[in-house]
Amino acid sequence: MDKYLKVSRLIKRRTVANEACDNGRVSANGKPVKASYEVKVGDQISIQFGQKTLCVEVLQVADAVGKADADSLYREISLS
């Protein structure tokens, strides 16, 4: 999970993504997940940023992508 969040640029640094998972601010398919969670196509990920929650659907999983292609890994569902 932490690597996917960094590669997709939803969170800029892997250590920050790791902390977010440890603090229960990241969930997949409605359940809190650890940083070691294996992200799969079709997963719905929710990330809490303070008062806001970002929900995305995973479209593809990659080990590395360019900055311009990072947003092709997911589709934003909602921001509340």
Secondary structure, DSSP 8 states (H G I E B T S, - for coil): -HHHHHHTTSSS-HHHHHHHHHTT-EEETTEE--TT----TT-EEEEEETTEEEEEEE----S---GGGGGGGEEEEEE-
